């Protein structure tokens, strides 16, 4: 395994008493390597070939060749001995804080979007010595979503097409749906409706044959908060118009 720097050669972290405790600590990077590498294959096997799992050796402070182990390296094009990322540079710039991050977005060099998590491990003195990183390529999901989207006709934003048929367990339910749908087209609460807006609602209901349903006037008057006489008066205006 790769050698480690002495404590004197590394940038010190916070004192042991105040250093963050993100997880288990290891006596050396070799110990971290032995404990963490079995997890890499397990995670990649569950998530699939679009999941890259990387273990970085940060004990040497060498970002150019920090990759100590990697599964599904084809995702980023890296192999053992490959480089770290900008996050590794941030960690080494200030190793005293907790750099663990979960579910953040990343991007490959060829433009593929990633969702990633990174966990940093420290030695017994509190120095960051390892980074355990998971990168999931979102391309398969995005491709599937695009394929599914192509199967759904595009809905014009300026036109809301009402359903041609309303199916309910009984005719009163169908009538209720017709009334609610007509009210929704106005886009205002019933108490705020003006007379022209109520007439517009009745016009929509008349177009859809709602008043051919028995006791439709009772349902409409109750829902609009007006009398049956008013409903019939509005309906006369609609039919004359």
MARSELO-395751 format. One record per residue (C-alpha): z, x, y; residue number from 0. Coordinates in pm, 1 decimal, always signed. Each point is the difference from the previous one (the first is absolute). Example, Ala and Ser with C-alpha at 12.3 -4.5 7.8 and 13.67 -1.06 7.14 Angstrom:
BEGIN
Z:+780.0; X:+1230.0; Y:-450.0; pos:0 .
Z:-66.0; X:+137.0; Y:+344.0; pos:1 .
This chain:
BEGIN
Z:+0.0; X:+0.0; Y:+0.0; pos:0 .
Z:-34.6; X:+90.6; Y:+365.9; pos:1 .
Z:+281.7; X:+204.7; Y:+150.3; pos:2 .
Z:+235.2; X:-129.0; Y:+266.3; pos:3 .
Z:+100.7; X:+143.2; Y:+336.5; pos:4 .
Z:+356.9; X:+103.4; Y:+63.5; pos:5 .
Z:+212.6; X:-215.3; Y:+224.3; pos:6 .
Z:-23.7; X:+265.6; Y:+271.7; pos:7 .
Z:-379.7; X:-21.3; Y:+2.3; pos:8 .
Z:-11.0; X:-378.6; Y:+42.5; pos:9 .
Z:+47.6; X:-216.2; Y:+305.1; pos:10 .
Z:+350.3; X:-142.4; Y:-42.1; pos:11 .
Z:+68.0; X:-372.4; Y:-19.4; pos:12 .
Z:+298.4; X:-188.1; Y:+129.0; pos:13 .
Z:+334.0; X:+107.2; Y:-144.9; pos:14 .
Z:+75.1; X:-133.0; Y:-345.1; pos:15 .
Z:+245.5; X:-254.5; Y:+134.9; pos:16 .
Z:-253.3; X:-167.4; Y:+234.1; pos:17 .
Z:-326.4; X:+50.2; Y:-190.1; pos:18 .
Z:-169.5; X:-323.3; Y:-113.3; pos:19 .
Z:+33.8; X:-91.1; Y:-365.1; pos:20 .
Z:-336.5; X:-151.9; Y:-106.5; pos:21 .
Z:+56.1; X:+62.2; Y:-369.5; pos:22 .
Z:+83.9; X:+251.8; Y:-267.5; pos:23 .
Z:+31.1; X:+367.6; Y:+85.3; pos:24 .
Z:-115.7; X:+291.5; Y:-210.1; pos:25 .
Z:+118.5; X:+357.7; Y:-35.2; pos:26 .
Z:-358.7; X:+125.1; Y:+44.5; pos:27 .
Z:-357.0; X:-120.0; Y:+19.2; pos:28 .
Z:-40.6; X:+90.4; Y:-366.6; pos:29 .
Z:+269.0; X:-255.2; Y:-84.1; pos:30 .
Z:-167.5; X:-260.7; Y:+219.6; pos:31 .
Z:-332.5; X:+73.9; Y:-170.3; pos:32 .
Z:+150.2; X:-51.5; Y:-344.7; pos:33 .
Z:+163.5; X:-329.2; Y:+94.7; pos:34 .
Z:-279.3; X:-155.5; Y:+206.3; pos:35 .
Z:-324.8; X:+89.2; Y:-177.0; pos:36 .
Z:+61.9; X:-241.0; Y:-293.3; pos:37 .
Z:+14.3; X:-282.7; Y:+253.1; pos:38 .
Z:-342.1; X:+86.4; Y:+134.6; pos:39 .
Z:-192.9; X:-87.3; Y:-314.6; pos:40 .
Z:+211.1; X:-313.1; Y:-48.1; pos:41 .
Z:-77.0; X:-133.8; Y:+348.2; pos:42 .
Z:-369.8; X:+84.1; Y:-16.8; pos:43 .
Z:-32.5; X:-160.5; Y:-343.5; pos:44 .
Z:+142.2; X:-328.7; Y:+128.8; pos:45 .
Z:-189.5; X:-18.9; Y:+330.6; pos:46 .
Z:-329.4; X:+142.2; Y:-124.4; pos:47 .
Z:-254.9; X:+269.7; Y:+82.4; pos:48 .
Z:-4.4; X:-100.0; Y:+366.6; pos:49 .
Z:+360.5; X:+123.1; Y:+30.4; pos:50 .
Z:+57.2; X:+366.1; Y:+83.7; pos:51 .
Z:+346.0; X:+146.8; Y:-54.2; pos:52 .
Z:+78.8; X:+338.8; Y:+150.6; pos:53 .
Z:+297.8; X:+234.8; Y:-12.1; pos:54 .
Z:+10.5; X:+251.8; Y:+285.2; pos:55 .
Z:+199.7; X:+320.0; Y:-4.4; pos:56 .
Z:+140.9; X:+28.3; Y:+351.4; pos:57 .
Z:+256.9; X:+264.3; Y:-87.5; pos:58 .
Z:-238.7; X:+279.5; Y:+101.1; pos:59 .
Z:-110.1; X:-156.3; Y:+328.8; pos:60 .
Z:-365.4; X:+51.7; Y:-95.3; pos:61 .
Z:-203.2; X:-309.2; Y:+90.2; pos:62 .
Z:-330.6; X:+157.6; Y:-104.8; pos:63 .
Z:+92.2; X:-3.7; Y:-369.1; pos:64 .
Z:+291.4; X:-236.4; Y:-42.1; pos:65 .
Z:-136.3; X:-218.0; Y:-282.3; pos:66 .
Z:+200.7; X:+93.0; Y:-309.4; pos:67 .
Z:-107.8; X:-293.4; Y:-217.3; pos:68 .
Z:-246.5; X:-284.9; Y:+45.4; pos:69 .
Z:-129.6; X:-297.2; Y:-199.6; pos:70 .
Z:-332.4; X:-167.0; Y:+89.6; pos:71 .
Z:-81.6; X:+270.9; Y:+249.0; pos:72 .
Z:-356.6; X:-130.3; Y:+19.5; pos:73 .
Z:+128.2; X:-248.3; Y:+255.5; pos:74 .
Z:+55.7; X:+269.7; Y:+262.7; pos:75 .
Z:-199.4; X:+279.5; Y:-159.1; pos:76 .
Z:+311.2; X:+217.8; Y:-36.5; pos:77 .
Z:+118.4; X:+205.8; Y:-295.3; pos:78 .
Z:+306.4; X:+209.9; Y:-72.8; pos:79 .
Z:+22.1; X:+258.1; Y:+276.1; pos:80 .
Z:-154.2; X:-242.0; Y:+248.8; pos:81 .
Z:+130.9; X:-74.1; Y:+348.0; pos:82 .
Z:+260.6; X:-230.6; Y:+146.7; pos:83 .
Z:-72.7; X:-249.3; Y:+279.0; pos:84 .
Z:+102.3; X:-52.8; Y:+361.1; pos:85 .
Z:+319.2; X:-160.7; Y:-127.8; pos:86 .
Z:+95.9; X:+323.2; Y:-172.1; pos:87 .
Z:-37.4; X:+175.3; Y:+332.8; pos:88 .
Z:+229.1; X:-255.1; Y:+163.8; pos:89 .
Z:+260.2; X:+53.7; Y:-270.6; pos:90 .
Z:+1.1; X:+375.4; Y:+46.1; pos:91 .
Z:+7.4; X:-40.8; Y:+378.1; pos:92 .
Z:+326.3; X:-194.6; Y:-23.4; pos:93 .
Z:+143.3; X:-1.1; Y:-352.1; pos:94 .
Z:+340.1; X:-116.4; Y:+122.9; pos:95 .
Z:-90.4; X:-372.1; Y:+5.5; pos:96 .
Z:-84.1; X:-249.9; Y:-272.7; pos:97 .
Z:-378.8; X:-2.7; Y:-37.4; pos:98 .
Z:-19.9; X:-246.9; Y:-290.8; pos:99 .
Z:-265.3; X:-264.0; Y:+67.6; pos:100 .
Z:-121.8; X:-290.7; Y:-210.8; pos:101 .
Z:-320.1; X:-203.6; Y:+15.6; pos:102 .
Z:-160.3; X:+174.0; Y:+295.4; pos:103 .
Z:-375.9; X:+12.9; Y:+50.4; pos:104 .
Z:-206.9; X:+311.9; Y:-51.9; pos:105 .
Z:-365.5; X:+101.8; Y:-20.9; pos:106 .
Z:-195.8; X:+244.6; Y:-212.2; pos:107 .
Z:-240.5; X:+252.5; Y:+144.1; pos:108 .
Z:-293.1; X:-220.1; Y:-101.9; pos:109 .
Z:+147.0; X:-303.2; Y:+176.8; pos:110 .
Z:+166.2; X:-197.1; Y:-281.1; pos:111 .
Z:+315.7; X:-187.2; Y:+98.1; pos:112 .
Z:+324.2; X:+72.7; Y:-182.6; pos:113 .
Z:+343.4; X:-149.9; Y:-27.5; pos:114 .
Z:+254.7; X:+271.4; Y:-60.6; pos:115 .
Z:+365.1; X:+85.3; Y:-51.0; pos:116 .
Z:+175.8; X:+334.8; Y:+23.7; pos:117 .
Z:+346.6; X:+103.7; Y:-111.4; pos:118 .
Z:+145.7; X:+339.6; Y:+87.5; pos:119 .
Z:+250.0; X:+184.9; Y:-216.8; pos:120 .
Z:+251.8; X:+260.8; Y:+108.2; pos:121 .
Z:+179.3; X:+283.0; Y:-169.3; pos:122 .
Z:+377.0; X:+24.4; Y:-27.2; pos:123 .
Z:+18.3; X:+160.3; Y:+343.2; pos:124 .
Z:-189.2; X:-286.9; Y:+161.5; pos:125 .
Z:-336.7; X:+169.7; Y:+48.2; pos:126 .
Z:-314.3; X:-204.8; Y:-71.1; pos:127 .
Z:-169.1; X:+156.8; Y:-300.0; pos:128 .
Z:-230.6; X:-268.9; Y:-141.6; pos:129 .
Z:-211.0; X:-297.7; Y:+101.8; pos:130 .
Z:-83.7; X:-270.5; Y:-253.1; pos:131 .
Z:-299.0; X:-198.3; Y:+129.3; pos:132 .
Z:-188.5; X:-304.6; Y:-126.4; pos:133 .
Z:-340.5; X:-89.5; Y:+146.5; pos:134 .
Z:-183.4; X:-316.0; Y:-104.3; pos:135 .
Z:-368.5; X:-33.5; Y:+85.6; pos:136 .
Z:-59.5; X:-347.9; Y:+144.9; pos:137 .
Z:-375.5; X:+16.5; Y:-61.5; pos:138 .
Z:+7.2; X:-196.4; Y:-331.3; pos:139 .
Z:+204.5; X:-278.1; Y:+160.5; pos:140 .
Z:-219.5; X:-8.6; Y:+310.3; pos:141 .
Z:-313.8; X:-8.1; Y:-215.6; pos:142 .
Z:+137.1; X:-290.1; Y:-203.2; pos:143 .
Z:+97.5; X:-189.4; Y:+315.5; pos:144 .
Z:-345.1; X:+51.6; Y:+147.6; pos:145 .
Z:-160.9; X:-122.3; Y:-322.7; pos:146 .
Z:+216.1; X:-310.6; Y:-2.1; pos:147 .
Z:-69.1; X:-57.7; Y:+367.5; pos:148 .
Z:-372.2; X:+5.1; Y:-68.2; pos:149 .
Z:+45.5; X:-291.9; Y:-238.4; pos:150 .
Z:+161.8; X:-217.5; Y:+267.4; pos:151 .
Z:-237.1; X:-148.9; Y:+260.0; pos:152 .
Z:+80.2; X:+120.7; Y:+347.6; pos:153 .
Z:+171.8; X:-263.0; Y:+211.8; pos:154 .
Z:-125.0; X:-20.1; Y:+356.0; pos:155 .
Z:+289.6; X:+38.3; Y:+238.4; pos:156 .
Z:-139.1; X:-262.0; Y:+238.7; pos:157 .
Z:-33.3; X:-268.5; Y:-263.9; pos:158 .
Z:+277.1; X:-142.4; Y:-214.5; pos:159 .
Z:-167.3; X:-188.9; Y:-279.0; pos:160 .
Z:+205.0; X:-292.1; Y:-124.1; pos:161 .
Z:+6.7; X:-71.1; Y:-371.3; pos:162 .
Z:-262.6; X:-241.5; Y:-118.4; pos:163 .
Z:+242.6; X:-163.5; Y:-241.7; pos:164 .
Z:+374.2; X:-50.8; Y:+11.5; pos:165 .
Z:+150.5; X:-53.6; Y:-339.7; pos:166 .
Z:+341.7; X:-160.4; Y:-36.0; pos:167 .
Z:+203.2; X:-186.2; Y:-261.2; pos:168 .
Z:-52.2; X:-332.6; Y:+181.3; pos:169 .
Z:-195.9; X:-141.8; Y:+292.8; pos:170 .
Z:+297.8; X:+4.2; Y:+236.1; pos:171 .
Z:+29.8; X:+374.8; Y:-51.4; pos:172 .
Z:-367.6; X:+38.8; Y:+78.4; pos:173 .
Z:+47.7; X:-201.3; Y:+318.3; pos:174 .
Z:+299.3; X:+211.4; Y:+99.5; pos:175 .
Z:-209.4; X:+312.9; Y:-46.4; pos:176 .
Z:-282.0; X:-144.9; Y:+208.1; pos:177 .
Z:+238.3; X:-82.1; Y:+282.9; pos:178 .
Z:+170.1; X:+341.4; Y:-7.9; pos:179 .
Z:-335.0; X:+175.2; Y:-4.6; pos:180 .
Z:-124.5; X:-200.7; Y:+299.4; pos:181 .
Z:+315.3; X:+75.3; Y:+197.8; pos:182 .
Z:-25.9; X:+370.0; Y:-85.5; pos:183 .
Z:-346.0; X:+20.1; Y:+157.7; pos:184 .
Z:+154.6; X:-79.6; Y:+338.6; pos:185 .
Z:+253.5; X:+279.8; Y:-35.7; pos:186 .
Z:+286.9; X:-165.7; Y:+185.4; pos:187 .
Z:+325.8; X:-166.2; Y:-105.1; pos:188 .
Z:-28.6; X:-378.5; Y:-19.0; pos:189 .
Z:+243.4; X:-72.4; Y:+287.4; pos:190 .
Z:-220.2; X:+209.3; Y:+231.8; pos:191 .
Z:-324.8; X:-178.5; Y:-82.4; pos:192 .
Z:-187.9; X:-166.0; Y:+283.0; pos:193 .
Z:-193.1; X:-324.9; Y:-36.1; pos:194 .
Z:-337.9; X:+181.3; Y:-24.3; pos:195 .
Z:+144.6; X:+222.1; Y:-273.0; pos:196 .
Z:+129.3; X:-298.1; Y:-195.7; pos:197 .
Z:-340.8; X:-163.3; Y:+31.9; pos:198 .
Z:-157.6; X:+320.6; Y:-124.8; pos:199 .
Z:+225.6; X:-13.4; Y:-306.4; pos:200 .
Z:-100.0; X:-359.3; Y:-69.5; pos:201 .
Z:-362.9; X:+97.5; Y:+43.3; pos:202 .
Z:+38.9; X:+265.2; Y:-271.1; pos:203 .
Z:+176.2; X:-246.6; Y:-228.6; pos:204 .
Z:-268.8; X:-259.4; Y:+54.1; pos:205 .
Z:-269.0; X:+255.9; Y:-80.8; pos:206 .
Z:+171.7; X:+76.1; Y:-328.2; pos:207 .
Z:+46.0; X:-363.0; Y:-97.2; pos:208 .
Z:+377.6; X:-0.6; Y:+28.9; pos:209 .
Z:+12.2; X:-354.5; Y:+127.7; pos:210 .
Z:-163.0; X:-124.3; Y:-318.5; pos:211 .
Z:+329.4; X:+74.1; Y:-170.1; pos:212 .
Z:+244.2; X:-289.5; Y:-3.2; pos:213 .
Z:+282.0; X:+11.1; Y:+253.2; pos:214 .
Z:-160.0; X:+304.5; Y:+168.7; pos:215 .
Z:+92.4; X:-135.0; Y:+344.3; pos:216 .
Z:+368.8; X:-11.2; Y:-100.7; pos:217 .
Z:-7.2; X:+362.2; Y:-117.0; pos:218 .
Z:-187.9; X:+121.8; Y:+307.5; pos:219 .
Z:+221.2; X:-188.0; Y:+245.7; pos:220 .
Z:+314.9; X:+138.8; Y:-163.5; pos:221 .
Z:-131.5; X:+355.2; Y:-0.8; pos:222 .
Z:-127.0; X:-9.9; Y:+358.8; pos:223 .
Z:+306.7; X:-180.6; Y:+131.8; pos:224 .
Z:-190.5; X:-295.8; Y:+144.4; pos:225 .
Z:-21.7; X:-367.5; Y:-90.0; pos:226 .
Z:-255.6; X:-154.9; Y:-236.1; pos:227 .
Z:-140.2; X:-185.4; Y:+301.3; pos:228 .
Z:-57.3; X:+331.3; Y:+177.7; pos:229 .
Z:-168.3; X:+144.0; Y:-308.6; pos:230 .
Z:-239.3; X:-294.9; Y:-16.7; pos:231 .
Z:-66.5; X:+30.2; Y:+372.5; pos:232 .
Z:-88.3; X:+368.5; Y:-35.6; pos:233 .
Z:-207.6; X:-78.2; Y:-305.6; pos:234 .
Z:-198.9; X:-256.5; Y:+197.3; pos:235 .
Z:-76.0; X:+266.5; Y:+258.6; pos:236 .
Z:-113.1; X:+236.2; Y:-271.6; pos:237 .
Z:-228.5; X:-256.2; Y:-158.0; pos:238 .
Z:-146.3; X:-104.1; Y:+334.0; pos:239 .
Z:-54.4; X:+355.4; Y:+108.0; pos:240 .
